[in-house]
Structures are given as C-alpha cells and as structure tokens.
Amino acid sequence: MPADVRFGVIGLTRGLSFLRLCEVVGGARVTALHDTDAARGREVAARAGARYAPSMDALLAEDVDAVVVASPVPYHAQHAVRALAAGKHVLSEVIACTSLEEARALVDAARASDAVYMLGENYRYLDEVELTRRLYADGRFGEVYYAEAEYLHDCRDLWYADDGALTWRADGRIGVYCTHSVGPLLYVTDDRVTSVSATTVPGGRFDPRVTAPSMHLLHLCTDAGRVFRVRVDHTSPRPHQMAYYALQGSAGSYESWRGNGDTSKVWLDDAHERSGCEEGARWHDLGAFAERYIPERLAAPPEATVSDHGTSEYWMLPEFLEAVRGERAAPIDVHRGLDYTLPGILAAESVAAGGAAVEVPDSREW
C-alpha cells in the first residue's frame, strides 16, 4: 500500500470540504492548513488532527507532499507558484490565474518544478459531463459544430464582508469566471479555444459601488472549427442554473435540464425518430444512456457526495493522487488549466475593444 499523500490546505472557506473528501476517497490526509482567520484555522486543525500554519511560508515549511490552493481567486496563481517552487504538488481551485502575466509565471513555475500541477475544475467531473463525453466519443452526435454553456449563480451575498465593505468579487478584476462552463465543453470535444469575442451588461444595478459587469456573453471559436456560446452571470436574482450545457451535431443534440421538473435530454439519429420539417423529433431522457456509458458512476457510494459539488470531486481527487504517484499525467495540467482559464481573461480585452475577436494564445508555445 502506498503511503498517504499528505496535504496542506490554504483557505478554509472553500477548502474545508477537502478534509471530508480525503476521508472518503482514501490515500490522502490533511496534515496542515492555513487560513487568515487564525481562530477558525486552529479550531479546524484541532478537529482534523492537523497542524495550523500561521502563514503561507509556515505551511510550505510543513512536511506535506501537496498543497490545495483554496484561497480567494486573486491569490490562486501566486500561491500555486510559491508551492511549486517549494517542490509541493498543487491542486488549485479555479480559476488558474487572473492575468496573462500570472499565466506566464504559472507556466514557468510548473516547468521549473518536478512537482505536479493540476487545476481542480470539478465541473469537468460531473456525471452528466462524463456521460456526454462518452456519447460524443462513441460518435453518437455525429460531427459536433456548436456547443453552449451557462453559469447563472446569484452571488450577490458574497460581494460584502461582515462590515459591509465590498469584497474582491465586486470589482471585476478577475476577468470572466468561466472555467465551469468552458472546461466541460473543451473536455467533451477535446478542443482548444483560439479566439474570443465578448459583450457585457454593465454592473451597478444592485449597488452603485459594484463595478463588475452584471453579465458576460462570450462567443468562442475553437481549433477544430467549432463555435461555443457561454453566458456567465453572478448577479441576476433568479433560480441557480450553474451547469447548463448543450451540444449540436450532424447526427444528434443534447441539452441540460432547465429547472421546474425538467430533465437533461438528448436526441440521437441512430436511436430515435427522424428529425424533419413535417415530423419533428422529440427529446428523450439522457439518463437512459447512463447504465451503458457510465455504469461506475451509478455505482458510486452515498458518501461520494460528501464534498460541495455532488460526486465530481470524488472522481477528481483520485486522478490527482495518481498523477502525484507518477501513475498518470495530470488530466488538467497547467496548459489544459490555462485552456480553461485564458478565454475569460482575454474576454475582458474583447469587451474593451468593443466586442472585437481577440486571439487566445496557446501556453504550450510560450
């Protein structure tokens, strides 16, 4: 039996669920943690049988093999760079970085280190995304030429600190938080985004101090000639729709659920009625294909949902552990992580240019 991978966790607001996840998955344990709220950090550490590190430097000095970067988004890149420089494997929360300068620093750090970097884009591990990926790989959609995704999440409560001051989320400095949308589409199709054009709805509708746009709409072109449409909205008061995806191919189509009892649905030319002008096709339940294509997901134990995003992290963590042990390459390495992240960063340039298309660089060529 290989020894457990010892983790240090940075940031407990998001990272707390990782402690529970390690217990369920096995092969990993949290031995040190850091949070800027020292009282909370010491309390959680005592409960978890871990050590509290009063600073980032102190955490990196601990005898840990890997670091979970769950700090606020503006710190992800710098914390990952420091951990890689210290020889620690990194599992980073999304997004990977907030600027091209940070992206280049992250690539340089990953190349200079023997440690593994992986972006923890958990939506790429959703059961529905995996089912869609396997249907796509089996050719059931024919030639896919269009896809779309939406992340609609009323996060206005997170704009404010306890004293009423605005948090980092309210000033728009991170670009477009789009990896939950773009990542799964790129995973399903195995594409890379080559250009992005974007428009926004200006902010300030609910608080005039907020400068972050109310909504982004992205038009993406890929290296395989596909077109993606992505809507990201963190402010609209409405029921959440954080994992909507759709595909259109020459022999099939798919759309996620929309709410109010709706279910995810699919139409496939080789399995369903003909689609035509006079006799239109009908939607069919996507779940009817789960037993054939994702039987292991149906057999997941109840405790697989212990983290904050269903079973997705239950499937993600073992792949990171395998990469750390040298059994496989990281499935979302630094370059794939930037494939997911950079379209959102370059979208801000497109907005500033009046919606003109902006090229998205390939970090593998840096």
CORZI-V817909 format. One record per residue. N is the residue number from 1. RES is the residue in one letter. BURIAL is # if it has 9 or more other C-alpha atoms within 8 Angstrom, else .. Layout:
N	RES	BURIAL
N	RES	BURIAL
This chain:
1	M	.
2	P	.
3	A	.
4	D	.
5	V	#
6	R	#
7	F	#
8	G	#
9	V	#
10	I	#
11	G	#
12	L	#
13	T	.
14	R	.
15	G	#
16	L	#
17	S	#
18	F	.
19	L	#
20	R	#
21	L	#
22	C	#
23	E	#
24	V	#
25	V	#
26	G	.
27	G	#
28	A	#
29	R	#
30	V	#
31	T	#
32	A	#
33	L	#
34	H	#
35	D	#
36	T	.
37	D	.
38	A	#
39	A	.
40	R	.
41	G	#
42	R	#
43	E	.
44	V	.
45	A	#
46	A	#
47	R	.
48	A	.
49	G	.
50	A	#
51	R	#
52	Y	#
53	A	#
54	P	#
55	S	#
56	M	#
57	D	.
58	A	#
59	L	#
60	L	#
61	A	.
62	E	.
63	D	.
64	V	#
65	D	#
66	A	#
67	V	#
68	V	#
69	V	#
70	A	#
71	S	#
72	P	.
73	V	#
74	P	#
75	Y	.
76	H	#
77	A	#
78	Q	#
79	H	#
80	A	#
81	V	#
82	R	.
83	A	#
84	L	#
85	A	#
86	A	.
87	G	#
88	K	#
89	H	#
90	V	#
91	L	#
92	S	#
93	E	#
94	V	#
95	I	#
96	A	#
97	C	#
98	T	#
99	S	.
100	L	#
101	E	.
102	E	#
103	A	#
104	R	#
105	A	#
106	L	#
107	V	#
108	D	.
109	A	#
110	A	#
111	R	.
112	A	.
113	S	#
114	D	.
115	A	#
116	V	#
117	Y	#
118	M	#
119	L	#
120	G	#
121	E	#
122	N	#
123	Y	#
124	R	#
125	Y	#
126	L	#
127	D	#
128	E	.
129	V	#
130	E	#
131	L	#
132	T	#
133	R	#
134	R	#
135	L	#
136	Y	#
137	A	.
138	D	.
139	G	.
140	R	#
141	F	#
142	G	#
143	E	.
144	V	#
145	Y	#
146	Y	#
147	A	#
148	E	#
149	A	#
150	E	#
151	Y	#
152	L	#
153	H	#
154	D	#
155	C	.
156	R	.
157	D	.
158	L	.
159	W	#
160	Y	#
161	A	#
162	D	.
163	D	.
164	G	.
165	A	.
166	L	#
167	T	#
168	W	#
169	R	#
170	A	#
171	D	#
172	G	#
173	R	.
174	I	#
175	G	#
176	V	#
177	Y	#
178	C	#
179	T	#
180	H	#
181	S	#
182	V	#
183	G	#
184	P	#
185	L	#
186	L	#
187	Y	#
188	V	#
189	T	.
190	D	.
191	D	#
192	R	#
193	V	#
194	T	#
195	S	#
196	V	#
197	S	#
198	A	#
199	T	#
200	T	#
201	V	.
202	P	#
203	G	#
204	G	#
205	R	.
206	F	.
207	D	.
208	P	.
209	R	.
210	V	#
211	T	#
212	A	#
213	P	#
214	S	#
215	M	#
216	H	#
217	L	#
218	L	#
219	H	#
220	L	#
221	C	#
222	T	#
223	D	#
224	A	.
225	G	.
226	R	#
227	V	#
228	F	#
229	R	#
230	V	#
231	R	#
232	V	#
233	D	#
234	H	#
235	T	#
236	S	#
237	P	.
238	R	.
239	P	.
240	H	.
241	Q	#
242	M	.
243	A	#
244	Y	#
245	Y	#
246	A	#
247	L	#
248	Q	#
249	G	#
250	S	#
251	A	#
252	G	#
253	S	#
254	Y	#
255	E	#
256	S	#
257	W	#
258	R	#
259	G	.
260	N	.
261	G	.
262	D	.
263	T	#
264	S	#
265	K	#
266	V	#
267	W	#
268	L	#
269	D	#
270	D	.
271	A	.
272	H	.
273	E	.
274	R	.
275	S	.
276	G	.
277	C	.
278	E	.
279	E	.
280	G	.
281	A	#
282	R	.
283	W	.
284	H	.
285	D	#
286	L	#
287	G	.
288	A	.
289	F	.
290	A	#
291	E	.
292	R	.
293	Y	#
294	I	#
295	P	#
296	E	.
297	R	.
298	L	.
299	A	.
300	A	.
301	P	.
302	P	.
303	E	.
304	A	#
305	T	#
306	V	#
307	S	#
308	D	.
309	H	.
310	G	#
311	T	#
312	S	#
313	E	#
314	Y	#
315	W	#
316	M	#
317	L	#
318	P	#
319	E	#
320	F	#
321	L	#
322	E	#
323	A	#
324	V	#
325	R	.
326	G	.
327	E	.
328	R	.
329	A	.
330	A	#
331	P	.
332	I	#
333	D	#
334	V	#
335	H	#
336	R	#
337	G	#
338	L	#
339	D	#
340	Y	#
341	T	#
342	L	#
343	P	#
344	G	#
345	I	#
346	L	#
347	A	#
348	A	#
349	E	#
350	S	#
351	V	#
352	A	.
353	A	.
354	G	.
355	G	#
356	A	#
357	A	#
358	V	#
359	E	.
360	V	#
361	P	.
362	D	#
363	S	#
364	R	.
365	E	.
366	W	.
